[in-house]
């Protein structure tokens, strides 16, 4: 079976589409290599959280410190997949760091515009917070001083978004983009990202929660981490910047999942205002999404930009 004609879709040879885009429809990596590498990286990431045989739960300081160390090691190892597997043709034109989204051109836009776009999406929850007085707490400098000293806060707002976006976006997406069109590459890492969060099943069962409840919660978490992962990959691919998905991820972790009960418990007058702000946020986000992620705004001239 080895001497059959190679399948052109997976063959590393250039396929001429007749267009003069940056990439000329070229497939730089066979699918089994790019997808296989991403799968291995995802497994390493999750395994690194479990190498420690710990009696403590995930919020215990010793668990958090060990996991900080684990993900640091993964962040050191993962780029070797990128440099080792990326095609010569790509590395002739870009450095490894550029294709991983560490570039200075368009950095300012990438830092603020995707965050503002995401704040539009969260208009509902933000307006609920505004009236509930949470914003007054955030305006207290001591709140932030204490937050930075708190390991759980640091994990949720810094280490988890940094390590997850670095591993699942900066290291995986550039490999997948050497095989697939951006629209397909954007869908693959989020599934791995969602699956990577299923390890919480084990933690919840150990915490003594009933199986049915754990499965429902975990499926729901898989669903929204996958949706978030698609959005995050979209921001990475469109902007060609690591900082965009990182800041958005930190913001989403900070906001948490929208608290629908908070809205239902309001007086009628307020309730309808909040519902309107939720709807307005979603509609505004959908309307602004293509424009605010225009690749030219971010000086995105990476090898996949012509296909966006």
C-alpha positions as a Markdown table, in Angstrom:
| # | Residue | x | y | z |
|---|---|---|---|---|
| 1 | Unk | 0.0 | 0.0 | 0.0 |
| 2 | Unk | 3.0 | 2.3 | 0.3 |
| 3 | Unk | 3.5 | 2.8 | -3.4 |
| 4 | Unk | 0.0 | 4.3 | -4.0 |
| 5 | Unk | -0.3 | 7.8 | -5.4 |
| 6 | Unk | 0.1 | 10.3 | -2.6 |
| 7 | Unk | -3.1 | 12.0 | -1.6 |
| 8 | Unk | -2.6 | 15.7 | -2.8 |
| 9 | Unk | -4.6 | 17.0 | 0.2 |
| 10 | Unk | -2.0 | 15.7 | 2.6 |
| 11 | Unk | 1.1 | 15.8 | 0.5 |
| 12 | Unk | 3.7 | 18.4 | 1.4 |
| 13 | Unk | 4.1 | 19.5 | -2.2 |
| 14 | Unk | 2.8 | 22.8 | -3.4 |
| 15 | Unk | -0.6 | 22.7 | -5.0 |
| 16 | Unk | -1.1 | 25.6 | -7.4 |
| 17 | Unk | -4.5 | 27.2 | -7.0 |
| 18 | Unk | -3.7 | 29.8 | -9.7 |
| 19 | Unk | -3.9 | 32.6 | -7.2 |
| 20 | Unk | -0.9 | 34.7 | -6.2 |
| 21 | Unk | -1.6 | 34.6 | -2.4 |
| 22 | Unk | 1.2 | 34.4 | 0.1 |
| 23 | Unk | 0.7 | 30.7 | 0.4 |
| 24 | Unk | -0.5 | 29.7 | -3.1 |
| 25 | Unk | -2.7 | 27.1 | -1.6 |
| 26 | Unk | 0.4 | 25.3 | -0.4 |
| 27 | Unk | 0.2 | 22.6 | 2.3 |
| 28 | Unk | 3.4 | 22.8 | 4.3 |
| 29 | Unk | 2.7 | 19.9 | 6.7 |
| 30 | Unk | 0.7 | 16.6 | 6.3 |
| 31 | Unk | -2.4 | 16.6 | 8.5 |
| 32 | Unk | -1.3 | 13.6 | 10.7 |
| 33 | Unk | 1.8 | 15.6 | 11.7 |
| 34 | Unk | 0.2 | 18.9 | 12.5 |
| 35 | Unk | -2.9 | 17.3 | 14.3 |
| 36 | Unk | -0.7 | 14.6 | 15.9 |
| 37 | Unk | 1.7 | 17.2 | 17.3 |
| 38 | Unk | -1.2 | 19.3 | 18.7 |
| 39 | Unk | -2.7 | 16.2 | 20.3 |
| 40 | Unk | 0.6 | 15.4 | 21.9 |
| 41 | Unk | 1.0 | 19.0 | 23.2 |
| 42 | Unk | -2.5 | 18.9 | 24.7 |
| 43 | Unk | -1.8 | 15.6 | 26.4 |
| 44 | Unk | 1.5 | 16.9 | 27.8 |
| 45 | Unk | -0.3 | 20.0 | 29.1 |
| 46 | Unk | -3.0 | 18.1 | 31.0 |
| 47 | Unk | -0.6 | 15.3 | 32.1 |
| 48 | Unk | 1.7 | 18.0 | 33.6 |
| 49 | Unk | -1.2 | 19.0 | 36.0 |
| 50 | Unk | -1.4 | 15.4 | 37.3 |
| 51 | Unk | 2.2 | 14.3 | 37.6 |
| 52 | Unk | 2.1 | 15.4 | 41.3 |
| 53 | Unk | 0.5 | 12.9 | 43.5 |
| 54 | Unk | -1.4 | 15.3 | 45.7 |
| 55 | Unk | -3.9 | 14.8 | 48.5 |
| 56 | Unk | -5.1 | 18.4 | 48.1 |
| 57 | Unk | -7.7 | 20.0 | 45.9 |
| 58 | Unk | -6.9 | 22.3 | 42.9 |
| 59 | Unk | -7.3 | 25.5 | 45.1 |
| 60 | Unk | -4.8 | 24.4 | 47.7 |
| 61 | Unk | -1.6 | 26.5 | 47.6 |
| 62 | Unk | 0.7 | 23.5 | 47.2 |
| 63 | Unk | -1.3 | 22.2 | 44.2 |
| 64 | Unk | -1.3 | 25.6 | 42.6 |
| 65 | Unk | 2.4 | 26.1 | 43.0 |
| 66 | Unk | 3.2 | 22.7 | 41.6 |
| 67 | Unk | 1.0 | 23.3 | 38.7 |
| 68 | Unk | 2.6 | 26.7 | 38.1 |
| 69 | Unk | 5.9 | 24.8 | 37.8 |
| 70 | Unk | 4.3 | 22.2 | 35.5 |
| 71 | Unk | 2.9 | 24.6 | 33.0 |
| 72 | Unk | 6.1 | 26.6 | 33.0 |
| 73 | Unk | 7.9 | 23.4 | 31.8 |
| 74 | Unk | 5.2 | 22.8 | 29.2 |
| 75 | Unk | 5.6 | 26.4 | 27.9 |
| 76 | Unk | 9.3 | 25.7 | 27.6 |
| 77 | Unk | 8.8 | 22.4 | 25.7 |
| 78 | Unk | 5.9 | 23.3 | 23.4 |
| 79 | Unk | 7.8 | 25.8 | 21.1 |
| 80 | Unk | 10.2 | 23.0 | 20.2 |
| 81 | Unk | 7.3 | 21.4 | 18.3 |
| 82 | Unk | 6.9 | 24.7 | 16.4 |
| 83 | Unk | 10.5 | 25.1 | 15.5 |
| 84 | Unk | 11.0 | 21.4 | 14.8 |
| 85 | Unk | 8.0 | 20.9 | 12.5 |
| 86 | Unk | 7.5 | 24.2 | 10.8 |
| 87 | Unk | 8.3 | 24.0 | 7.1 |
| 88 | Unk | 11.5 | 25.6 | 5.7 |
| 89 | Unk | 9.4 | 27.7 | 3.3 |
| 90 | Unk | 7.7 | 29.4 | 6.3 |
| 91 | Unk | 10.8 | 29.8 | 8.4 |
| 92 | Unk | 12.6 | 31.5 | 5.4 |
| 93 | Unk | 10.1 | 34.4 | 5.7 |
| 94 | Unk | 9.3 | 34.5 | 9.4 |
| 95 | Unk | 10.9 | 33.8 | 12.7 |
| 96 | Unk | 9.4 | 31.2 | 15.0 |
| 97 | Unk | 8.3 | 34.0 | 17.4 |
| 98 | Unk | 6.5 | 35.9 | 14.6 |
| 99 | Unk | 4.4 | 32.9 | 13.6 |
| 100 | Unk | 3.6 | 32.3 | 17.3 |
| 101 | Unk | 2.2 | 35.8 | 17.5 |
| 102 | Unk | 5.0 | 37.7 | 19.2 |
| 103 | Unk | 5.4 | 40.7 | 17.0 |
| 104 | Unk | 5.7 | 44.4 | 17.6 |
| 105 | Unk | 3.8 | 45.6 | 14.5 |
| 106 | Unk | 0.1 | 46.1 | 15.4 |
| 107 | Unk | 0.8 | 45.3 | 19.1 |
| 108 | Unk | -1.0 | 48.3 | 20.4 |
| 109 | Unk | -4.2 | 47.5 | 18.5 |
| 110 | Unk | -3.9 | 43.8 | 19.5 |
| 111 | Unk | -3.7 | 44.8 | 23.1 |
| 112 | Unk | -6.9 | 46.9 | 23.3 |
| 113 | Unk | -9.3 | 46.4 | 20.4 |
| 114 | Unk | -10.1 | 42.6 | 21.0 |
| 115 | Unk | -10.6 | 43.4 | 24.7 |
| 116 | Unk | -13.0 | 46.3 | 23.9 |
| 117 | Unk | -14.8 | 43.9 | 21.4 |
| 118 | Unk | -15.2 | 41.3 | 24.2 |
| 119 | Unk | -16.4 | 44.0 | 26.6 |
| 120 | Unk | -19.2 | 44.7 | 24.1 |
| 121 | Unk | -20.1 | 41.0 | 24.3 |
| 122 | Unk | -20.2 | 41.3 | 28.1 |
| 123 | Unk | -22.3 | 44.5 | 28.1 |
| 124 | Unk | -25.1 | 42.7 | 30.1 |
| 125 | Unk | -22.9 | 41.3 | 32.9 |
| 126 | Unk | -20.9 | 44.6 | 33.0 |
| 127 | Unk | -24.0 | 46.7 | 33.4 |
| 128 | Unk | -25.2 | 44.3 | 36.2 |
| 129 | Unk | -21.9 | 44.8 | 37.9 |
| 130 | Unk | -22.1 | 48.5 | 37.5 |
| 131 | Unk | -25.3 | 48.7 | 39.4 |
| 132 | Unk | -24.4 | 46.1 | 42.0 |
| 133 | Unk | -21.5 | 48.1 | 43.3 |
| 134 | Unk | -18.8 | 45.6 | 42.2 |
| 135 | Unk | -17.0 | 48.4 | 40.3 |
| 136 | Unk | -16.6 | 50.4 | 43.5 |
| 137 | Unk | -14.6 | 47.4 | 44.9 |
| 138 | Unk | -12.4 | 47.3 | 41.7 |
| 139 | Unk | -11.6 | 51.0 | 42.1 |
| 140 | Unk | -10.0 | 50.2 | 45.5 |
| 141 | Unk | -6.2 | 49.9 | 45.0 |
| 142 | Unk | -6.0 | 47.5 | 48.0 |
| 143 | Unk | -8.3 | 45.1 | 46.1 |
| 144 | Unk | -5.6 | 44.7 | 43.4 |
| 145 | Unk | -2.7 | 44.5 | 45.9 |
| 146 | Unk | -4.4 | 41.6 | 47.7 |
| 147 | Unk | -5.5 | 40.0 | 44.4 |
| 148 | Unk | -1.9 | 39.8 | 43.1 |
| 149 | Unk | -0.8 | 38.1 | 46.3 |
| 150 | Unk | -3.6 | 35.5 | 46.0 |
| 151 | Unk | -2.6 | 32.3 | 44.3 |
| 152 | Unk | -6.1 | 31.4 | 43.1 |
| 153 | Unk | -6.5 | 34.9 | 41.6 |
| 154 | Unk | -3.1 | 34.7 | 39.9 |
| 155 | Unk | -3.9 | 31.2 | 38.5 |
| 156 | Unk | -7.2 | 32.4 | 37.1 |
| 157 | Unk | -6.1 | 35.8 | 35.7 |
| 158 | Unk | -2.5 | 35.2 | 34.8 |
| 159 | Unk | -1.1 | 31.7 | 34.8 |
| 160 | Unk | -4.0 | 29.8 | 33.3 |
| 161 | Unk | -4.7 | 32.3 | 30.4 |
| 162 | Unk | -1.0 | 32.7 | 29.7 |
| 163 | Unk | -0.1 | 29.0 | 29.7 |
| 164 | Unk | -3.3 | 27.9 | 27.9 |
| 165 | Unk | -3.1 | 30.6 | 25.2 |
| 166 | Unk | 0.6 | 30.0 | 24.7 |
| 167 | Unk | 0.2 | 26.3 | 24.4 |
| 168 | Unk | -3.2 | 26.0 | 22.6 |
| 169 | Unk | -2.9 | 29.1 | 20.4 |
| 170 | Unk | 0.7 | 30.2 | 19.9 |
| 171 | Unk | 2.1 | 26.7 | 19.6 |
| 172 | Unk | -0.7 | 24.7 | 18.0 |
| 173 | Unk | -2.5 | 27.1 | 15.6 |
| 174 | Unk | 0.7 | 27.9 | 13.5 |
| 175 | Unk | 1.2 | 24.2 | 13.0 |
| 176 | Unk | -2.4 | 23.6 | 12.0 |
| 177 | Unk | -2.4 | 26.6 | 9.6 |
| 178 | Unk | 0.4 | 24.9 | 7.7 |
| 179 | Unk | -2.1 | 22.1 | 6.8 |
| 180 | Unk | -5.6 | 23.6 | 6.9 |
| 181 | Unk | -7.4 | 26.7 | 5.8 |
| 182 | Unk | -7.8 | 29.2 | 8.7 |
| 183 | Unk | -11.5 | 28.4 | 9.1 |
| 184 | Unk | -10.7 | 24.7 | 9.8 |
| 185 | Unk | -7.6 | 25.3 | 11.9 |
| 186 | Unk | -9.7 | 27.5 | 14.1 |
| 187 | Unk | -12.0 | 24.6 | 14.9 |
| 188 | Unk | -9.4 | 22.0 | 15.8 |
| 189 | Unk | -7.5 | 23.5 | 18.7 |
| 190 | Unk | -10.8 | 24.5 | 20.5 |
| 191 | Unk | -11.9 | 20.8 | 20.6 |
| 192 | Unk | -8.5 | 19.9 | 22.1 |
| 193 | Unk | -8.9 | 22.8 | 24.4 |
| 194 | Unk | -12.4 | 21.7 | 25.5 |
| 195 | Unk | -11.2 | 18.1 | 25.9 |
| 196 | Unk | -8.3 | 19.4 | 28.0 |
| 197 | Unk | -10.8 | 20.8 | 30.4 |
| 198 | Unk | -12.5 | 17.4 | 30.9 |
| 199 | Unk | -9.9 | 16.5 | 33.4 |
| 200 | Unk | -12.0 | 18.5 | 35.9 |
| 201 | Unk | -14.4 | 15.4 | 36.0 |
| 202 | Unk | -11.8 | 13.5 | 38.0 |
| 203 | Unk | -11.4 | 16.4 | 40.4 |
| 204 | Unk | -15.1 | 16.9 | 40.9 |
| 205 | Unk | -15.7 | 13.2 | 41.5 |
| 206 | Unk | -12.9 | 13.2 | 44.1 |
| 207 | Unk | -14.6 | 16.2 | 45.7 |
| 208 | Unk | -17.6 | 13.8 | 46.3 |
| 209 | Unk | -20.0 | 15.3 | 43.9 |
| 210 | Unk | -22.7 | 12.9 | 42.4 |
| 211 | Unk | -21.8 | 11.5 | 39.0 |
| 212 | Unk | -24.8 | 12.9 | 37.1 |
| 213 | Unk | -24.2 | 16.4 | 38.4 |
| 214 | Unk | -20.5 | 16.1 | 37.5 |
| 215 | Unk | -21.3 | 14.9 | 33.9 |
| 216 | Unk | -23.8 | 17.7 | 33.3 |
| 217 | Unk | -21.4 | 20.4 | 34.7 |
| 218 | Unk | -18.5 | 19.0 | 32.7 |
| 219 | Unk | -20.4 | 18.7 | 29.5 |
| 220 | Unk | -21.5 | 22.3 | 29.9 |
| 221 | Unk | -17.9 | 23.3 | 30.6 |
| 222 | Unk | -16.7 | 21.4 | 27.6 |
| 223 | Unk | -19.3 | 23.3 | 25.5 |
| 224 | Unk | -18.4 | 26.8 | 26.6 |
| 225 | Unk | -14.6 | 26.2 | 26.7 |
| 226 | Unk | -14.9 | 25.0 | 23.1 |
| 227 | Unk | -16.9 | 28.0 | 22.1 |
| 228 | Unk | -14.4 | 30.3 | 23.8 |
| 229 | Unk | -11.6 | 28.4 | 22.2 |
| 230 | Unk | -13.0 | 29.1 | 18.7 |
| 231 | Unk | -13.3 | 32.8 | 19.5 |
| 232 | Unk | -9.8 | 32.8 | 20.9 |
| 233 | Unk | -8.4 | 31.0 | 17.9 |
| 234 | Unk | -10.3 | 33.4 | 15.7 |
| 235 | Unk | -8.7 | 36.4 | 17.4 |
| 236 | Unk | -5.2 | 34.8 | 17.1 |
| 237 | Unk | -5.6 | 33.9 | 13.4 |
| 238 | Unk | -7.1 | 37.3 | 12.4 |
| 239 | Unk | -4.7 | 39.5 | 14.4 |
| 240 | Unk | -1.6 | 37.3 | 14.2 |
| 241 | Unk | -0.9 | 38.3 | 17.8 |
| 242 | Unk | -0.6 | 36.3 | 21.0 |
| 243 | Unk | -1.6 | 39.2 | 23.3 |
| 244 | Unk | -5.1 | 39.4 | 21.8 |
| 245 | Unk | -6.4 | 36.0 | 23.0 |
| 246 | Unk | -4.4 | 36.2 | 26.2 |
| 247 | Unk | -5.9 | 39.5 | 27.4 |
| 248 | Unk | -9.4 | 38.4 | 26.3 |
| 249 | Unk | -9.0 | 35.0 | 28.1 |
| 250 | Unk | -7.9 | 36.8 | 31.3 |
| 251 | Unk | -10.9 | 39.1 | 31.1 |
| 252 | Unk | -13.4 | 36.3 | 30.5 |
| 253 | Unk | -11.9 | 34.4 | 33.5 |
| 254 | Unk | -12.3 | 37.6 | 35.5 |
| 255 | Unk | -16.0 | 38.0 | 34.4 |
| 256 | Unk | -16.9 | 34.3 | 34.9 |
| 257 | Unk | -20.0 | 32.8 | 33.3 |
| 258 | Unk | -22.8 | 35.4 | 33.1 |
| 259 | Unk | -25.0 | 35.1 | 36.3 |
| 260 | Unk | -28.5 | 34.8 | 34.9 |
| 261 | Unk | -30.1 | 34.5 | 38.3 |
| 262 | Unk | -28.7 | 37.9 | 39.3 |
| 263 | Unk | -30.8 | 39.3 | 36.4 |
| 264 | Unk | -34.0 | 37.4 | 37.3 |
| 265 | Unk | -33.9 | 38.6 | 40.9 |
| 266 | Unk | -34.1 | 42.2 | 39.9 |
| 267 | Unk | -37.2 | 44.4 | 39.9 |
| 268 | Unk | -39.2 | 44.5 | 36.6 |
| 269 | Unk | -37.9 | 47.8 | 35.5 |
| 270 | Unk | -34.3 | 46.9 | 36.1 |
| 271 | Unk | -34.7 | 43.3 | 34.8 |
| 272 | Unk | -35.8 | 44.5 | 31.3 |
| 273 | Unk | -32.9 | 47.0 | 31.2 |
| 274 | Unk | -30.5 | 44.2 | 31.9 |
| 275 | Unk | -32.0 | 41.8 | 29.4 |
| 276 | Unk | -31.8 | 44.6 | 26.8 |
| 277 | Unk | -28.1 | 45.2 | 27.6 |
| 278 | Unk | -27.5 | 41.4 | 27.3 |
| 279 | Unk | -29.2 | 41.4 | 23.8 |
| 280 | Unk | -27.6 | 44.7 | 22.7 |
| 281 | Unk | -24.1 | 43.3 | 23.8 |
| 282 | Unk | -24.5 | 40.1 | 21.8 |
| 283 | Unk | -25.9 | 41.9 | 18.7 |
| 284 | Unk | -23.2 | 44.6 | 18.9 |
| 285 | Unk | -20.5 | 42.0 | 19.2 |
| 286 | Unk | -21.7 | 40.0 | 16.2 |
| 287 | Unk | -21.9 | 43.3 | 14.1 |
| 288 | Unk | -18.5 | 44.5 | 15.1 |
| 289 | Unk | -16.6 | 41.2 | 15.1 |
| 290 | Unk | -15.5 | 41.1 | 11.4 |
| 291 | Unk | -14.5 | 44.8 | 11.3 |
| 292 | Unk | -12.7 | 45.0 | 14.6 |
| 293 | Unk | -10.6 | 42.0 | 13.7 |
| 294 | Unk | -9.5 | 43.3 | 10.2 |
| 295 | Unk | -6.1 | 41.7 | 9.7 |
| 296 | Unk | -4.6 | 44.9 | 8.3 |
| 297 | Unk | -5.3 | 46.7 | 11.6 |
| 298 | Unk | -2.9 | 44.3 | 13.2 |
| 299 | Unk | -0.3 | 44.4 | 10.5 |
| 300 | Unk | -1.0 | 40.7 | 10.0 |
| 301 | Unk | 1.1 | 39.7 | 7.0 |
| 302 | Unk | 1.8 | 36.1 | 8.3 |
| 303 | Unk | 1.7 | 33.2 | 5.9 |
| 304 | Unk | -2.0 | 32.5 | 6.3 |
| 305 | Unk | -3.1 | 36.2 | 6.1 |
| 306 | Unk | -3.9 | 36.0 | 2.4 |
| 307 | Unk | -6.6 | 33.3 | 3.1 |
| 308 | Unk | -8.5 | 35.4 | 5.6 |
